Amino acid sequence: MLEAKKIGKHLLSKRLCACINIFDGMKSAYFWPPKTDTLEEASETILLVKTLDHTFEGIEKEVSALHSSDTPCLISIPVTHVSKKYFEWIKGEID
């Protein structure tokens, strides 16, 4: 969780996002190393970054530089609806 908090605060300080949420204690399962039959299980922390589409490349660069993993999971989830006031707040914090 400390790493997620550090990265999240860094992204906020760079104005690459308006808000972060941290979900600790998530359970993951995946094959690692890639293309093997070795099933790994781990506890992870999810850092949800609320931002705008045009900041993705900057976020990817910053997270890649700070994250302890050489393959951090960075996924953009399109939002189809957001309240106008919330959207304006996000834009005001980033732009």
N, CA, C and O atoms as CSV, one atom per row, in Angstrom:
chain,resi,resn,atom,element,x,y,z
A,1,MET,N,N,0.824,-1.192,0.000
A,1,MET,CA,C,0.000,0.000,0.000
A,1,MET,C,C,0.868,1.256,0.000
A,1,MET,O,O,0.476,2.275,-0.567
A,2,LEU,N,N,2.026,1.196,0.619
A,2,LEU,CA,C,2.898,2.360,0.662
A,2,LEU,C,C,3.331,2.807,-0.730
A,2,LEU,O,O,3.418,4.001,-1.013
A,3,GLU,N,N,3.603,1.825,-1.597
A,3,GLU,CA,C,4.011,2.163,-2.960
A,3,GLU,C,C,2.871,2.843,-3.715
A,3,GLU,O,O,3.100,3.827,-4.418
A,4,ALA,N,N,1.657,2.338,-3.581
A,4,ALA,CA,C,0.496,2.944,-4.242
A,4,ALA,C,C,0.280,4.368,-3.743
A,4,ALA,O,O,-0.013,5.269,-4.529
A,5,LYS,N,N,0.424,4.567,-2.450
A,5,LYS,CA,C,0.241,5.902,-1.877
A,5,LYS,C,C,1.314,6.858,-2.408
A,5,LYS,O,O,1.014,7.999,-2.762
A,6,LYS,N,N,2.555,6.390,-2.461
A,6,LYS,CA,C,3.660,7.212,-2.965
A,6,LYS,C,C,3.422,7.593,-4.430
A,6,LYS,O,O,3.555,8.757,-4.806
A,7,ILE,N,N,3.071,6.605,-5.244
A,7,ILE,CA,C,2.832,6.863,-6.667
A,7,ILE,C,C,1.626,7.776,-6.848
A,7,ILE,O,O,1.674,8.725,-7.632
A,8,GLY,N,N,0.552,7.495,-6.131
A,8,GLY,CA,C,-0.653,8.316,-6.240
A,8,GLY,C,C,-0.399,9.773,-5.874
A,8,GLY,O,O,-0.840,10.676,-6.584
A,9,LYS,N,N,0.302,10.006,-4.783
A,9,LYS,CA,C,0.605,11.381,-4.380
A,9,LYS,C,C,1.511,12.065,-5.402
A,9,LYS,O,O,1.387,13.265,-5.646
A,10,HIS,N,N,2.410,11.302,-5.988
A,10,HIS,CA,C,3.286,11.848,-7.029
A,10,HIS,C,C,2.456,12.289,-8.242
A,10,HIS,O,O,2.664,13.379,-8.774
A,11,LEU,N,N,1.521,11.444,-8.674
A,11,LEU,CA,C,0.668,11.789,-9.818
A,11,LEU,C,C,-0.182,13.018,-9.518
A,11,LEU,O,O,-0.378,13.872,-10.383
A,12,LEU,N,N,-0.683,13.103,-8.288
A,12,LEU,CA,C,-1.451,14.286,-7.888
A,12,LEU,C,C,-0.576,15.534,-7.915
A,12,LEU,O,O,-1.003,16.580,-8.405
A,13,SER,N,N,0.639,15.433,-7.395
A,13,SER,CA,C,1.522,16.604,-7.346
A,13,SER,C,C,1.902,17.093,-8.736
A,13,SER,O,O,2.158,18.282,-8.923
A,14,LYS,N,N,1.943,16.192,-9.712
A,14,LYS,CA,C,2.246,16.556,-11.099
A,14,LYS,C,C,0.996,17.015,-11.851
A,14,LYS,O,O,1.075,17.377,-13.024
A,15,ARG,N,N,-0.171,17.000,-11.168
A,15,ARG,CA,C,-1.455,17.375,-11.763
A,15,ARG,C,C,-1.814,16.495,-12.961
A,15,ARG,O,O,-2.434,16.951,-13.922
A,16,LEU,N,N,-1.407,15.211,-12.880
A,16,LEU,CA,C,-1.789,14.253,-13.915
A,16,LEU,C,C,-3.132,13.613,-13.617
A,16,LEU,O,O,-3.690,12.915,-14.464
A,17,CYS,N,N,-3.653,13.843,-12.430
A,17,CYS,CA,C,-4.963,13.304,-12.046
A,17,CYS,C,C,-5.589,14.246,-11.029
A,17,CYS,O,O,-4.927,15.118,-10.466
A,18,ALA,N,N,-6.877,14.048,-10.813
A,18,ALA,CA,C,-7.599,14.885,-9.857
A,18,ALA,C,C,-7.824,14.172,-8.535
A,18,ALA,O,O,-8.012,14.819,-7.505
A,19,CYS,N,N,-7.808,12.842,-8.554
A,19,CYS,CA,C,-8.154,12.072,-7.367
A,19,CYS,C,C,-7.576,10.665,-7.508
A,19,CYS,O,O,-7.459,10.142,-8.616
A,20,ILE,N,N,-7.218,10.063,-6.385
A,20,ILE,CA,C,-6.800,8.664,-6.380
A,20,ILE,C,C,-7.607,7.903,-5.337
A,20,ILE,O,O,-8.064,8.481,-4.351
A,21,ASN,N,N,-7.777,6.613,-5.557
A,21,ASN,CA,C,-8.364,5.706,-4.574
A,21,ASN,C,C,-7.434,4.514,-4.454
A,21,ASN,O,O,-6.900,4.039,-5.457
A,22,ILE,N,N,-7.233,4.025,-3.233
A,22,ILE,CA,C,-6.342,2.891,-3.000
A,22,ILE,C,C,-7.152,1.749,-2.400
A,22,ILE,O,O,-7.801,1.901,-1.365
A,23,PHE,N,N,-7.099,0.600,-3.072
A,23,PHE,CA,C,-7.773,-0.617,-2.622
A,23,PHE,C,C,-6.691,-1.617,-2.232
A,23,PHE,O,O,-6.018,-2.168,-3.104
A,24,ASP,N,N,-6.519,-1.854,-0.959
A,24,ASP,CA,C,-5.474,-2.757,-0.483
A,24,ASP,C,C,-6.040,-4.160,-0.268
A,24,ASP,O,O,-7.238,-4.332,-0.044
A,25,GLY,N,N,-5.162,-5.151,-0.338
A,25,GLY,CA,C,-5.546,-6.522,-0.026
A,25,GLY,C,C,-6.239,-7.268,-1.150
A,25,GLY,O,O,-6.958,-8.233,-0.889
A,26,MET,N,N,-6.045,-6.852,-2.384
A,26,MET,CA,C,-6.641,-7.555,-3.518
A,26,MET,C,C,-5.867,-8.854,-3.736
A,26,MET,O,O,-4.660,-8.899,-3.501
A,27,LYS,N,N,-6.532,-9.883,-4.173
A,27,LYS,CA,C,-5.903,-11.177,-4.457
A,27,LYS,C,C,-5.838,-11.372,-5.967
A,27,LYS,O,O,-6.824,-11.168,-6.676
A,28,SER,N,N,-4.661,-11.769,-6.447
A,28,SER,CA,C,-4.446,-11.972,-7.877
A,28,SER,C,C,-3.918,-13.371,-8.136
A,28,SER,O,O,-3.260,-13.964,-7.281
A,29,ALA,N,N,-4.207,-13.889,-9.308
A,29,ALA,CA,C,-3.644,-15.152,-9.784
A,29,ALA,C,C,-3.306,-14.975,-11.252
A,29,ALA,O,O,-4.087,-14.406,-12.014
A,30,TYR,N,N,-2.131,-15.467,-11.646
A,30,TYR,CA,C,-1.649,-15.283,-13.018
A,30,TYR,C,C,-0.504,-16.250,-13.275
A,30,TYR,O,O,0.109,-16.769,-12.342
A,31,PHE,N,N,-0.226,-16.483,-14.544
A,31,PHE,CA,C,0.912,-17.308,-14.920
A,31,PHE,C,C,2.156,-16.425,-14.974
A,31,PHE,O,O,2.174,-15.395,-15.648
A,32,TRP,N,N,3.214,-16.854,-14.239
A,32,TRP,CA,C,4.470,-16.104,-14.245
A,32,TRP,C,C,5.623,-17.041,-14.005
A,32,TRP,O,O,5.542,-17.878,-13.106
A,33,PRO,N,N,6.679,-16.944,-14.757
A,33,PRO,CA,C,6.906,-16.012,-15.849
A,33,PRO,C,C,5.945,-16.281,-17.006
A,33,PRO,O,O,5.316,-17.337,-17.070
A,34,PRO,N,N,5.841,-15.313,-17.920
A,34,PRO,CA,C,4.922,-15.463,-19.059
A,34,PRO,C,C,5.207,-16.728,-19.862
A,34,PRO,O,O,6.344,-17.193,-19.936
A,35,LYS,N,N,4.166,-17.265,-20.452
A,35,LYS,CA,C,4.236,-18.436,-21.336
A,35,LYS,C,C,4.677,-19.703,-20.604
A,35,LYS,O,O,5.234,-20.614,-21.215
A,36,THR,N,N,4.427,-19.759,-19.291
A,36,THR,CA,C,4.738,-20.968,-18.532
A,36,THR,C,C,3.452,-21.499,-17.924
A,36,THR,O,O,2.394,-20.881,-18.041
A,37,ASP,N,N,3.553,-22.644,-17.279
A,37,ASP,CA,C,2.402,-23.209,-16.578
A,37,ASP,C,C,2.498,-22.977,-15.076
A,37,ASP,O,O,1.812,-23.644,-14.301
A,38,THR,N,N,3.337,-22.044,-14.661
A,38,THR,CA,C,3.511,-21.759,-13.243
A,38,THR,C,C,2.476,-20.724,-12.810
A,38,THR,O,O,2.528,-19.565,-13.222
A,39,LEU,N,N,1.544,-21.157,-11.977
A,39,LEU,CA,C,0.484,-20.274,-11.505
A,39,LEU,C,C,0.941,-19.582,-10.224
A,39,LEU,O,O,1.249,-20.237,-9.228
A,40,GLU,N,N,0.979,-18.289,-10.263
A,40,GLU,CA,C,1.366,-17.475,-9.108
A,40,GLU,C,C,0.115,-16.874,-8.478
A,40,GLU,O,O,-0.866,-16.591,-9.166
A,41,GLU,N,N,0.162,-16.687,-7.181
A,41,GLU,CA,C,-0.883,-15.976,-6.461
A,41,GLU,C,C,-0.216,-14.904,-5.624
A,41,GLU,O,O,0.864,-15.112,-5.071
A,42,ALA,N,N,-0.867,-13.761,-5.536
A,42,ALA,CA,C,-0.257,-12.651,-4.805
A,42,ALA,C,C,-1.328,-11.746,-4.226
A,42,ALA,O,O,-2.475,-11.739,-4.671
A,43,SER,N,N,-0.926,-10.990,-3.230
A,43,SER,CA,C,-1.745,-9.892,-2.717
A,43,SER,C,C,-1.250,-8.626,-3.388
A,43,SER,O,O,-0.045,-8.397,-3.494
A,44,GLU,N,N,-2.175,-7.814,-3.835
A,44,GLU,CA,C,-1.813,-6.588,-4.530
A,44,GLU,C,C,-2.644,-5.424,-4.012
A,44,GLU,O,O,-3.652,-5.608,-3.330
A,45,THR,N,N,-2.203,-4.244,-4.347
A,45,THR,CA,C,-2.940,-3.025,-4.052
A,45,THR,C,C,-3.305,-2.369,-5.371
A,45,THR,O,O,-2.458,-2.217,-6.250
A,46,ILE,N,N,-4.551,-1.983,-5.508
A,46,ILE,CA,C,-5.001,-1.301,-6.723
A,46,ILE,C,C,-5.015,0.198,-6.464
A,46,ILE,O,O,-5.577,0.675,-5.478
A,47,LEU,N,N,-4.384,0.923,-7.372
A,47,LEU,CA,C,-4.416,2.383,-7.342
A,47,LEU,C,C,-5.316,2.833,-8.486
A,47,LEU,O,O,-4.970,2.675,-9.657
A,48,LEU,N,N,-6.461,3.389,-8.145
A,48,LEU,CA,C,-7.392,3.914,-9.136
A,48,LEU,C,C,-7.099,5.403,-9.296
A,48,LEU,O,O,-7.123,6.157,-8.323
A,49,VAL,N,N,-6.824,5.814,-10.519
A,49,VAL,CA,C,-6.435,7.195,-10.808
A,49,VAL,C,C,-7.538,7.836,-11.643
A,49,VAL,O,O,-7.823,7.385,-12.753
A,50,LYS,N,N,-8.147,8.871,-11.118
A,50,LYS,CA,C,-9.230,9.554,-11.827
A,50,LYS,C,C,-8.625,10.731,-12.592
A,50,LYS,O,O,-8.089,11.671,-12.005
A,51,THR,N,N,-8.727,10.647,-13.909
A,51,THR,CA,C,-8.034,11.597,-14.757
A,51,THR,C,C,-8.755,11.762,-16.085
A,51,THR,O,O,-9.898,11.330,-16.238
A,52,LEU,N,N,-8.084,12.388,-17.043
A,52,LEU,CA,C,-8.601,12.566,-18.391
A,52,LEU,C,C,-7.745,11.771,-19.364
A,52,LEU,O,O,-6.586,11.472,-19.079
A,53,ASP,N,N,-8.311,11.435,-20.496
A,53,ASP,CA,C,-7.659,10.567,-21.476
A,53,ASP,C,C,-6.274,11.053,-21.891
A,53,ASP,O,O,-5.360,10.243,-22.048
A,54,HIS,N,N,-6.106,12.343,-22.067
A,54,HIS,CA,C,-4.834,12.850,-22.599
A,54,HIS,C,C,-3.660,12.742,-21.621
A,54,HIS,O,O,-2.522,13.004,-22.008
A,55,THR,N,N,-3.910,12.364,-20.368
A,55,THR,CA,C,-2.818,12.250,-19.395
A,55,THR,C,C,-2.229,10.840,-19.327
A,55,THR,O,O,-1.258,10.618,-18.603
A,56,PHE,N,N,-2.801,9.880,-20.070
A,56,PHE,CA,C,-2.371,8.483,-19.932
A,56,PHE,C,C,-0.873,8.298,-20.167
A,56,PHE,O,O,-0.206,7.626,-19.380
A,57,GLU,N,N,-0.342,8.878,-21.225
A,57,GLU,CA,C,1.088,8.687,-21.520
A,57,GLU,C,C,1.970,9.235,-20.410
A,57,GLU,O,O,2.975,8.616,-20.061
A,58,GLY,N,N,1.614,10.378,-19.853
A,58,GLY,CA,C,2.377,10.941,-18.741
A,58,GLY,C,C,2.299,10.076,-17.503
A,58,GLY,O,O,3.294,9.885,-16.803
A,59,ILE,N,N,1.101,9.546,-17.232
A,59,ILE,CA,C,0.930,8.649,-16.087
A,59,ILE,C,C,1.741,7.375,-16.290
A,59,ILE,O,O,2.405,6.900,-15.368
A,60,GLU,N,N,1.683,6.827,-17.499
A,60,GLU,CA,C,2.451,5.613,-17.797
A,60,GLU,C,C,3.945,5.847,-17.566
A,60,GLU,O,O,4.622,4.997,-16.988
A,61,LYS,N,N,4.451,6.970,-18.006
A,61,LYS,CA,C,5.868,7.300,-17.837
A,61,LYS,C,C,6.227,7.401,-16.356
A,61,LYS,O,O,7.225,6.825,-15.922
A,62,GLU,N,N,5.437,8.116,-15.591
A,62,GLU,CA,C,5.720,8.321,-14.165
A,62,GLU,C,C,5.608,7.018,-13.375
A,62,GLU,O,O,6.472,6.716,-12.552
A,63,VAL,N,N,4.552,6.247,-13.620
A,63,VAL,CA,C,4.372,4.992,-12.896
A,63,VAL,C,C,5.495,4.017,-13.239
A,63,VAL,O,O,6.026,3.349,-12.352
A,64,SER,N,N,5.856,3.930,-14.506
A,64,SER,CA,C,6.938,3.034,-14.918
A,64,SER,C,C,8.256,3.395,-14.239
A,64,SER,O,O,9.051,2.512,-13.918
A,65,ALA,N,N,8.488,4.676,-14.020
A,65,ALA,CA,C,9.718,5.119,-13.371
A,65,ALA,C,C,9.719,4.833,-11.867
A,65,ALA,O,O,10.777,4.605,-11.280
A,66,LEU,N,N,8.539,4.845,-11.242
A,66,LEU,CA,C,8.449,4.714,-9.785
A,66,LEU,C,C,8.110,3.313,-9.287
A,66,LEU,O,O,8.461,2.960,-8.161
A,67,HIS,N,N,7.439,2.516,-10.101
A,67,HIS,CA,C,6.908,1.226,-9.654
A,67,HIS,C,C,8.017,0.190,-9.495
A,67,HIS,O,O,8.969,0.170,-10.274
A,68,SER,N,N,7.893,-0.662,-8.496
A,68,SER,CA,C,8.906,-1.694,-8.234
A,68,SER,C,C,8.847,-2.841,-9.241
A,68,SER,O,O,9.818,-3.583,-9.388
A,69,SER,N,N,7.737,-2.990,-9.923
A,69,SER,CA,C,7.601,-4.042,-10.931
A,69,SER,C,C,8.016,-3.505,-12.295
A,69,SER,O,O,7.778,-2.338,-12.606
A,70,ASP,N,N,8.634,-4.354,-13.105
A,70,ASP,CA,C,8.956,-3.915,-14.461
A,70,ASP,C,C,7.757,-4.057,-15.391
A,70,ASP,O,O,7.819,-3.649,-16.551
A,71,THR,N,N,6.656,-4.639,-14.885
A,71,THR,CA,C,5.442,-4.806,-15.679
A,71,THR,C,C,4.215,-4.367,-14.862
A,71,THR,O,O,3.335,-5.184,-14.592
A,72,PRO,N,N,4.148,-3.078,-14.466
A,72,PRO,CA,C,2.963,-2.656,-13.707
A,72,PRO,C,C,1.723,-2.679,-14.597
A,72,PRO,O,O,1.803,-2.429,-15.799
A,73,CYS,N,N,0.604,-2.974,-14.003
A,73,CYS,CA,C,-0.659,-3.017,-14.740
A,73,CYS,C,C,-1.210,-1.598,-14.863
A,73,CYS,O,O,-1.595,-0.980,-13.870
A,74,LEU,N,N,-1.239,-1.102,-16.078
A,74,LEU,CA,C,-1.814,0.214,-16.363
A,74,LEU,C,C,-2.911,0.024,-17.388
A,74,LEU,O,O,-2.645,-0.332,-18.537
A,75,ILE,N,N,-4.151,0.262,-16.971
A,75,ILE,CA,C,-5.307,0.043,-17.832
A,75,ILE,C,C,-6.176,1.297,-17.816
A,75,ILE,O,O,-6.470,1.848,-16.755
A,76,SER,N,N,-6.579,1.736,-18.993
A,76,SER,CA,C,-7.502,2.847,-19.113
A,76,SER,C,C,-8.901,2.277,-19.303
A,76,SER,O,O,-9.141,1.492,-20.221
A,77,ILE,N,N,-9.815,2.672,-18.438
A,77,ILE,CA,C,-11.203,2.211,-18.523
A,77,ILE,C,C,-12.059,3.377,-18.999
A,77,ILE,O,O,-12.203,4.372,-18.288
A,78,PRO,N,N,-12.628,3.261,-20.200
A,78,PRO,CA,C,-13.445,4.375,-20.702
A,78,PRO,C,C,-14.677,4.610,-19.830
A,78,PRO,O,O,-15.319,3.671,-19.360
A,79,VAL,N,N,-14.981,5.867,-19.632
A,79,VAL,CA,C,-16.158,6.267,-18.861
A,79,VAL,C,C,-17.195,6.789,-19.847
A,79,VAL,O,O,-16.912,7.693,-20.633
A,80,THR,N,N,-18.384,6.222,-19.804
A,80,THR,CA,C,-19.421,6.651,-20.745
A,80,THR,C,C,-20.297,7.765,-20.186
A,80,THR,O,O,-20.892,8.529,-20.945
A,81,HIS,N,N,-20.376,7.858,-18.871
A,81,HIS,CA,C,-21.189,8.901,-18.260
A,81,HIS,C,C,-20.494,9.411,-17.004
A,81,HIS,O,O,-19.914,8.639,-16.240
A,82,VAL,N,N,-20.563,10.719,-16.804
A,82,VAL,CA,C,-20.051,11.339,-15.580
A,82,VAL,C,C,-20.846,12.619,-15.355
A,82,VAL,O,O,-21.210,13.313,-16.304
A,83,SER,N,N,-21.106,12.918,-14.100
A,83,SER,CA,C,-21.865,14.139,-13.833
A,83,SER,C,C,-21.065,15.363,-14.277
A,83,SER,O,O,-19.839,15.383,-14.169
A,84,LYS,N,N,-21.749,16.360,-14.764
A,84,LYS,CA,C,-21.104,17.550,-15.304
A,84,LYS,C,C,-20.228,18.238,-14.251
A,84,LYS,O,O,-19.103,18.643,-14.543
A,85,LYS,N,N,-20.748,18.366,-13.035
A,85,LYS,CA,C,-19.989,19.044,-11.984
A,85,LYS,C,C,-18.694,18.285,-11.657
A,85,LYS,O,O,-17.643,18.896,-11.462
A,86,TYR,N,N,-18.778,16.965,-11.599
A,86,TYR,CA,C,-17.589,16.162,-11.289
A,86,TYR,C,C,-16.576,16.258,-12.423
A,86,TYR,O,O,-15.378,16.396,-12.178
A,87,PHE,N,N,-17.055,16.187,-13.662
A,87,PHE,CA,C,-16.168,16.298,-14.820
A,87,PHE,C,C,-15.471,17.655,-14.841
A,87,PHE,O,O,-14.268,17.734,-15.094
A,88,GLU,N,N,-16.215,18.709,-14.577
A,88,GLU,CA,C,-15.631,20.053,-14.553
A,88,GLU,C,C,-14.583,20.164,-13.446
A,88,GLU,O,O,-13.556,20.817,-13.632
A,89,TRP,N,N,-14.832,19.539,-12.307
A,89,TRP,CA,C,-13.855,19.543,-11.214
A,89,TRP,C,C,-12.568,18.840,-11.650
A,89,TRP,O,O,-11.472,19.353,-11.425
A,90,ILE,N,N,-12.703,17.667,-12.273
A,90,ILE,CA,C,-11.521,16.947,-12.741
A,90,ILE,C,C,-10.744,17.800,-13.744
A,90,ILE,O,O,-9.527,17.940,-13.625
A,91,LYS,N,N,-11.428,18.362,-14.717
A,91,LYS,CA,C,-10.760,19.203,-15.721
A,91,LYS,C,C,-10.044,20.374,-15.050
A,91,LYS,O,O,-8.925,20.722,-15.429
A,92,GLY,N,N,-10.678,20.968,-14.074
A,92,GLY,CA,C,-10.079,22.112,-13.374
A,92,GLY,C,C,-8.830,21.749,-12.600
A,92,GLY,O,O,-7.925,22.573,-12.463
A,93,GLU,N,N,-8.766,20.531,-12.094
A,93,GLU,CA,C,-7.596,20.098,-11.340
A,93,GLU,C,C,-6.433,19.720,-12.238
A,93,GLU,O,O,-5.275,19.821,-11.831
A,94,ILE,N,N,-6.729,19.285,-13.456
A,94,ILE,CA,C,-5.688,18.779,-14.364
A,94,ILE,C,C,-5.231,19.847,-15.346
A,94,ILE,O,O,-4.029,20.054,-15.517
A,95,ASP,N,N,-6.157,20.516,-15.983
A,95,ASP,CA,C,-5.796,21.482,-17.035
A,95,ASP,C,C,-5.380,22.829,-16.453
A,95,ASP,O,O,-5.047,23.749,-17.201
